Amino acid sequence: MFSPTSSRSLRQIPAGVWILGFVSMLMDISSEMIHSLLPMFMVSTLGTSVLAVGLIEGLAESTALVVKVFSGVLSDYIGKRKGLAVLGYALGAVSKPLFALSSGLGLIVSARLLDRVGKGIRGAPRDALVADITPAHVRGAAFGLRQSLDTVGAFTGPLIAVVLMFAWANDFRAVFWVATVPACMGVALLAVGLREPPRSESERRINPIQRQNIARLPTTYWWVVALGAVFTLARFSEAFLVLRAQQAGVPMALVPLVMVAMNLIYAASAYPFGALSDAMSHRMLLGAGMAVLVAADLTLASSTSWYALFGGVALWGVHMGITQGLLATMVADTAPADLRGTAYGVFNLVSGLAMLVASVLAGGMWDRFGAASTFYTGAVLGGLGLALLIGLANQNSAPSGS
């Protein structure tokens, strides 16, 4: 239910933010239709090992995070953001037919990396566009609206995939072809519907990725980077949630509901925990998030029924809701205001490398020792992260909540 203040803020959000939100929603519908089925397609249709799935997922997600380092800086240099955003979404759209055409790992890897490069290119310029076109007094509401519409796509895509898998007798390729439609619609909407505000030609631009600027990032910021990397190591690619559901005996057509459940809980918990972070220690809340991840890993490792499986997935979603916005807040709190873009870029780079290592490790453990070992390993890494956080708190070395 909206309060009168929320309703007023909603009316003041520029049309361009709504366009960016609907573009995000359409691309997420397309992407999640494919990603909720891709691990099963690779293992059951192409005969891929789970280790290969982990390697591909790790490469893909880390690629997106690494590219974000450079796309935001580039958009500042050239003074234009819409063109980069359109390019990023267009690369994502071009990748969709490749999944349907693939008959081996080569094309799958190419499509996955192309899709994630597109995501990396568009992410920072898109968020900067939201800030550029929105008045300061409703900027938070604008970002919240865009994220909400994006999350609608994150659980709508798997739902559509479930319906089509039932209707078309588990025809993966047919679903992948349909997924190209919302992606192309999103690119067209952005290209035609959004007008970028003019930028001053006299505005001075500097390169933030310089040695003297990097040296200005304080020790507390680097602790946040280290904690983010440890969290990522303990939380490998969500492709393993899909594979765990399939292994647990969930009918193939229903497996995408795992991602629906996770994203619904993530969306529902992110704002309440974000508000809570304003009123309590960041360290304590981050520790709670890691504890929830350990519980999720242990539940998924030992699950023998659908109820236990979805319980672990629900805990995974709660962990995401607690930690993702909180880590972003901690980066902003510990970095100088004029270096926040660079700070997020470095944070994403380190997290991307950690995601690659985590997904390869998870896939190797699955192939060698079984599915349970993958999640038990995640729980151990999560426990080590929690111990590190407690140790830092005792030494007063880590950043505290403001």
C-alpha positions as CSV (number, residue, x, y, z in Angstrom):
1,M,0.0,0.0,0.0
2,F,1.3,3.4,-1.0
3,S,1.4,6.3,1.5
4,P,0.4,9.8,0.3
5,T,4.1,10.7,0.2
6,S,5.0,7.6,-1.9
7,S,2.2,8.5,-4.3
8,R,3.4,12.0,-4.7
9,S,7.0,10.8,-5.3
10,L,5.7,8.3,-7.9
11,R,4.0,11.1,-9.8
12,Q,7.2,13.2,-9.8
13,I,9.4,10.4,-11.3
14,P,10.3,11.4,-14.9
15,A,8.9,9.4,-17.8
16,G,12.5,8.4,-18.7
17,V,12.9,6.4,-15.5
18,W,9.7,4.5,-16.2
19,I,11.1,3.7,-19.7
20,L,14.4,2.5,-18.2
21,G,12.4,0.4,-15.7
22,F,10.3,-1.3,-18.4
23,V,13.4,-1.9,-20.5
24,S,15.0,-3.6,-17.6
25,M,11.8,-5.6,-17.0
26,L,11.6,-6.8,-20.6
27,M,15.3,-7.8,-20.8
28,D,15.0,-9.6,-17.4
29,I,12.0,-11.5,-18.7
30,S,14.0,-12.6,-21.7
31,S,17.2,-13.4,-19.8
32,E,15.4,-15.4,-17.0
33,M,13.4,-17.4,-19.5
34,I,16.7,-18.7,-20.7
35,H,18.8,-18.7,-17.6
36,S,16.3,-20.7,-15.5
37,L,16.5,-23.5,-18.1
38,L,20.1,-23.2,-19.4
39,P,21.8,-25.4,-16.7
40,M,19.3,-28.2,-17.4
41,F,19.7,-27.8,-21.2
42,M,23.4,-28.0,-20.9
43,V,23.5,-31.1,-18.7
44,S,20.6,-33.0,-20.1
45,T,20.6,-32.1,-23.8
46,L,24.2,-31.2,-24.5
47,G,25.7,-33.6,-22.1
48,T,27.8,-31.0,-20.4
49,S,29.5,-31.7,-17.0
50,V,28.5,-29.7,-14.0
51,L,32.1,-28.5,-13.7
52,A,31.7,-27.0,-17.2
53,V,28.4,-25.3,-16.1
54,G,30.2,-23.8,-13.1
55,L,33.1,-22.6,-15.3
56,I,30.8,-21.0,-17.9
57,E,28.6,-19.4,-15.2
58,G,31.6,-18.0,-13.3
59,L,33.1,-16.6,-16.5
60,A,29.8,-15.1,-17.6
61,E,29.0,-13.4,-14.3
62,S,32.5,-12.2,-13.6
63,T,32.7,-10.8,-17.1
64,A,29.6,-8.6,-16.5
65,L,31.1,-7.3,-13.2
66,V,34.5,-6.6,-14.7
67,V,33.0,-4.7,-17.7
68,K,31.1,-2.5,-15.4
69,V,34.4,-1.0,-14.2
70,F,35.0,0.5,-17.5
71,S,31.6,1.3,-18.9
72,G,30.8,3.9,-16.2
73,V,34.1,5.6,-16.6
74,L,33.7,5.6,-20.4
75,S,30.2,7.2,-20.1
76,D,31.8,10.0,-18.0
77,Y,34.5,10.6,-20.6
78,I,32.3,10.8,-23.6
79,G,29.5,12.6,-21.8
80,K,26.9,10.3,-23.3
81,R,25.1,7.4,-21.6
82,K,22.2,6.4,-23.7
83,G,24.3,5.1,-26.6
84,L,26.2,2.8,-24.3
85,A,23.0,1.6,-22.7
86,V,21.4,0.8,-26.1
87,L,24.6,-1.0,-27.1
88,G,24.6,-3.1,-24.0
89,Y,20.9,-4.0,-24.3
90,A,21.4,-4.7,-28.0
91,L,24.2,-7.2,-27.3
92,G,22.0,-8.9,-24.8
93,A,19.2,-9.2,-27.5
94,V,21.6,-10.5,-30.1
95,S,22.8,-13.3,-27.8
96,K,19.3,-14.8,-27.3
97,P,18.9,-16.6,-30.7
98,L,22.4,-18.1,-30.2
99,F,21.1,-20.2,-27.3
100,A,18.4,-21.7,-29.5
101,L,20.8,-22.4,-32.3
102,S,23.5,-24.0,-30.2
103,S,24.4,-27.6,-30.6
104,G,27.5,-27.6,-28.5
105,L,29.4,-25.7,-25.8
106,G,31.1,-23.3,-28.2
107,L,28.0,-21.3,-29.1
108,I,26.7,-21.5,-25.6
109,V,29.9,-19.9,-24.2
110,S,29.8,-17.3,-26.9
111,A,26.2,-16.4,-26.3
112,R,26.6,-16.4,-22.5
113,L,29.6,-14.1,-22.6
114,L,28.1,-11.8,-25.2
115,D,25.0,-11.5,-23.0
116,R,27.0,-10.7,-19.9
117,V,29.3,-8.2,-21.7
118,G,26.1,-6.4,-22.7
119,K,24.9,-6.4,-19.1
120,G,28.3,-5.0,-18.0
121,I,28.2,-2.3,-20.7
122,R,24.7,-1.1,-19.9
123,G,24.6,-1.3,-16.1
124,A,26.6,1.7,-15.0
125,P,25.4,4.1,-17.8
126,R,21.8,3.1,-17.1
127,D,22.1,3.8,-13.4
128,A,23.8,7.1,-14.2
129,L,21.0,8.0,-16.6
130,V,18.5,7.5,-13.8
131,A,20.5,9.9,-11.6
132,D,20.9,12.4,-14.5
133,I,17.2,12.7,-15.4
134,T,15.7,12.5,-11.9
135,P,15.4,15.5,-9.4
136,A,17.5,14.9,-6.3
137,H,14.4,14.8,-3.9
138,V,12.9,11.8,-5.7
139,R,16.1,10.0,-6.7
140,G,15.7,7.2,-4.1
141,A,12.2,6.6,-5.3
142,A,13.3,6.5,-8.9
143,F,16.0,3.9,-8.2
144,G,13.5,1.9,-6.2
145,L,11.0,2.0,-9.0
146,R,13.6,0.8,-11.6
147,Q,14.7,-2.1,-9.3
148,S,11.1,-3.1,-8.7
149,L,10.3,-3.3,-12.4
150,D,13.5,-5.2,-12.9
151,T,12.5,-7.7,-10.2
152,V,9.1,-8.2,-11.8
153,G,11.0,-9.4,-14.9
154,A,13.2,-11.6,-12.8
155,F,10.3,-13.8,-11.6
156,T,8.0,-13.3,-14.6
157,G,10.6,-14.8,-17.0
158,P,10.8,-18.2,-15.2
159,L,7.0,-18.4,-14.9
160,I,6.6,-17.9,-18.6
161,A,9.3,-20.6,-19.1
162,V,7.3,-23.0,-16.9
163,V,4.1,-22.5,-18.9
164,L,5.9,-22.9,-22.2
165,M,7.8,-26.0,-21.1
166,F,4.5,-27.6,-20.1
167,A,2.8,-26.5,-23.4
168,W,5.6,-27.6,-25.6
169,A,6.7,-30.9,-23.9
170,N,10.0,-29.6,-22.6
171,D,11.2,-28.1,-25.9
172,F,14.1,-25.9,-24.6
173,R,14.9,-24.4,-28.0
174,A,11.4,-23.2,-28.7
175,V,11.4,-21.4,-25.3
176,F,14.7,-19.8,-26.2
177,W,13.3,-18.5,-29.5
178,V,10.4,-16.9,-27.7
179,A,12.8,-15.2,-25.3
180,T,14.2,-13.1,-28.1
181,V,10.9,-11.2,-28.4
182,P,10.9,-9.2,-25.1
183,A,14.6,-8.6,-25.5
184,C,14.1,-6.9,-28.9
185,M,11.1,-5.0,-27.5
186,G,13.3,-3.6,-24.7
187,V,16.0,-2.4,-27.1
188,A,13.4,-0.7,-29.4
189,L,11.7,1.0,-26.4
190,L,15.0,2.4,-25.2
191,A,16.2,3.6,-28.6
192,V,13.0,5.3,-29.5
193,G,11.4,6.3,-26.2
194,L,14.2,7.8,-24.1
195,R,15.6,11.3,-24.6
196,E,19.0,11.9,-22.9
197,P,19.4,15.3,-21.3
198,P,22.0,17.5,-22.9
199,R,25.5,17.7,-21.3
200,S,27.5,20.8,-21.0
201,E,30.5,20.9,-23.4
202,S,32.5,23.0,-21.0
203,E,32.1,20.4,-18.2
204,R,35.6,19.3,-17.1
205,R,36.2,15.5,-17.0
206,I,39.1,13.8,-15.3
207,N,40.2,10.2,-15.2
208,P,39.4,8.7,-11.7
209,I,41.4,5.6,-12.4
210,Q,44.7,7.2,-11.5
211,R,47.3,6.1,-8.9
212,Q,46.8,9.1,-6.7
213,N,43.0,8.7,-6.7
214,I,43.1,4.9,-5.9
215,A,45.5,5.8,-3.0
216,R,42.7,8.0,-1.5
217,L,40.5,4.9,-0.9
218,P,40.8,4.3,2.8
219,T,41.6,1.0,4.6
220,T,37.9,0.6,5.7
221,Y,36.9,0.5,2.0
222,W,39.3,-2.3,1.2
223,W,37.9,-4.3,4.1
224,V,34.5,-3.9,2.5
225,V,36.0,-5.2,-0.8
226,A,37.5,-8.1,1.0
227,L,34.3,-9.0,2.7
228,G,32.4,-8.7,-0.5
229,A,34.8,-11.2,-2.1
230,V,34.4,-13.7,0.8
231,F,30.6,-13.4,0.5
232,T,30.8,-14.1,-3.2
233,L,33.1,-17.1,-2.7
234,A,30.5,-18.6,-0.3
235,R,27.6,-17.8,-2.7
236,F,28.4,-19.3,-6.1
237,S,26.3,-19.1,-9.2
238,E,22.5,-19.6,-8.8
239,A,22.7,-22.1,-11.7
240,F,23.5,-24.7,-8.9
241,L,20.1,-24.0,-7.3
242,V,18.5,-25.0,-10.6
243,L,20.6,-28.2,-10.9
244,R,19.9,-29.1,-7.3
245,A,16.2,-28.8,-7.9
246,Q,16.4,-31.1,-10.9
247,Q,18.4,-33.6,-8.9
248,A,15.9,-33.5,-6.1
249,G,13.3,-34.8,-8.5
250,V,11.4,-31.6,-9.4
251,P,9.8,-32.1,-12.8
252,M,11.9,-30.4,-15.5
253,A,9.1,-28.0,-16.5
254,L,8.7,-26.8,-12.8
255,V,12.4,-26.3,-12.1
256,P,12.3,-22.6,-13.1
257,L,10.0,-22.0,-10.1
258,V,13.1,-22.2,-8.0
259,M,14.3,-18.9,-9.5
260,V,10.8,-17.5,-9.2
261,A,10.7,-18.3,-5.4
262,M,14.2,-16.9,-4.8
263,N,13.6,-13.7,-6.7
264,L,10.2,-13.1,-5.0
265,I,11.8,-13.5,-1.5
266,Y,14.8,-11.4,-2.5
267,A,12.5,-8.6,-3.8
268,A,10.2,-8.8,-0.7
269,S,13.1,-8.7,1.8
270,A,15.5,-6.2,0.2
271,Y,13.7,-3.0,1.2
272,P,12.9,-4.0,4.9
273,F,16.4,-5.0,5.5
274,G,17.7,-1.9,3.7
275,A,15.6,0.2,6.1
276,L,16.8,-1.8,9.1
277,S,20.4,-1.1,8.1
278,D,19.8,2.6,8.8
279,A,19.1,1.8,12.4
280,M,21.7,-0.8,13.4
281,S,25.3,-1.8,13.0
282,H,26.3,-2.8,9.5
283,R,28.6,-5.4,10.8
284,M,25.9,-7.1,12.8
285,L,23.5,-7.2,9.9
286,L,26.2,-8.4,7.5
287,G,27.0,-11.2,10.0
288,A,23.3,-12.1,10.1
289,G,23.3,-12.3,6.3
290,M,26.3,-14.6,6.3
291,A,24.7,-16.8,9.0
292,V,21.5,-17.1,6.8
293,L,23.7,-18.1,3.8
294,V,25.3,-20.8,5.9
295,A,21.9,-22.1,6.9
296,A,20.8,-22.0,3.2
297,D,23.8,-24.1,2.2
298,L,23.3,-26.6,4.9
299,T,19.6,-26.9,4.1
300,L,20.3,-27.4,0.4
301,A,23.1,-29.9,1.1
302,S,20.9,-32.1,3.2
303,S,17.6,-31.6,1.4
304,T,15.7,-34.8,0.5
305,S,12.3,-33.3,-0.2
306,W,10.8,-30.4,-2.2
307,Y,9.9,-28.6,1.0
308,A,13.5,-28.7,2.2
309,L,14.8,-27.6,-1.2
310,F,12.5,-24.6,-1.3
311,G,13.3,-23.8,2.3
312,G,17.0,-23.6,1.3
313,V,16.1,-21.5,-1.7
314,A,14.0,-19.2,0.5
315,L,16.9,-18.7,2.9
316,W,19.2,-17.9,-0.1
317,G,16.7,-15.2,-1.2
318,V,16.7,-13.7,2.3
319,H,20.5,-13.7,2.4
320,M,20.5,-11.7,-0.9
321,G,17.9,-9.3,0.5
322,I,20.1,-8.7,3.6
323,T,23.5,-8.3,2.0
324,Q,23.4,-7.0,-1.5
325,G,22.1,-3.5,-0.8
326,L,24.0,-3.4,2.5
327,L,27.4,-4.1,0.8
328,A,26.6,-1.3,-1.8
329,T,25.8,1.0,1.1
330,M,29.0,0.2,2.9
331,V,31.0,1.0,-0.3
332,A,29.3,4.4,-0.5
333,D,29.9,5.0,3.2
334,T,33.6,4.2,3.1
335,A,34.7,5.8,-0.2
336,P,35.2,9.5,-0.9
337,A,32.1,11.0,-2.6
338,D,34.1,11.9,-5.8
339,L,35.5,8.4,-6.1
340,R,32.3,6.3,-5.6
341,G,32.1,5.3,-9.2
342,T,35.6,4.0,-9.1
343,A,35.0,2.4,-5.8
344,Y,32.1,0.5,-7.1
345,G,34.1,-0.5,-10.2
346,V,36.9,-2.0,-8.1
347,F,34.4,-3.7,-5.8
348,N,32.7,-5.3,-8.8
349,L,36.0,-6.3,-10.3
350,V,37.1,-8.2,-7.2
351,S,33.6,-9.7,-6.7
352,G,33.7,-10.8,-10.3
353,L,37.0,-12.6,-9.9
354,A,35.6,-14.2,-6.7
355,M,32.5,-15.4,-8.6
356,L,34.6,-17.1,-11.2
357,V,36.7,-19.0,-8.6
358,A,33.5,-19.9,-6.6
359,S,31.6,-21.3,-9.5
360,V,34.6,-23.3,-10.8
361,L,35.1,-24.7,-7.3
362,A,31.4,-25.5,-6.9
363,G,31.3,-27.3,-10.2
364,G,34.4,-29.3,-9.5
365,M,33.1,-30.4,-6.1
366,W,29.8,-31.4,-7.6
367,D,31.4,-33.5,-10.3
368,R,33.9,-35.2,-8.0
369,F,32.1,-35.6,-4.7
370,G,28.4,-34.9,-5.4
371,A,25.9,-32.1,-5.1
372,A,25.8,-32.1,-1.3
373,S,29.6,-31.4,-1.1
374,T,29.1,-28.2,-3.2
375,F,26.8,-26.7,-0.6
376,Y,28.7,-28.0,2.3
377,T,31.8,-26.3,0.9
378,G,29.7,-23.1,0.6
379,A,28.7,-23.4,4.2
380,V,32.4,-23.8,5.3
381,L,33.4,-20.7,3.3
382,G,30.5,-18.9,4.8
383,G,31.6,-19.9,8.3
384,L,35.1,-18.6,7.6
385,G,33.6,-15.3,6.3
386,L,31.6,-15.0,9.5
387,A,34.6,-15.7,11.6
388,L,36.6,-13.0,9.7
389,L,33.8,-10.5,10.2
390,I,33.7,-11.2,14.0
391,G,37.5,-10.9,14.2
392,L,37.4,-7.6,12.4
393,A,34.6,-6.3,14.7
394,N,36.7,-7.3,17.7
395,Q,39.7,-5.4,16.4
396,N,37.6,-2.4,15.3
397,S,39.1,-2.7,11.9
398,A,36.0,-3.1,9.8
399,P,33.6,-0.3,8.9
400,S,30.6,0.2,11.2
401,G,27.2,1.3,10.3
402,S,26.5,5.0,10.4
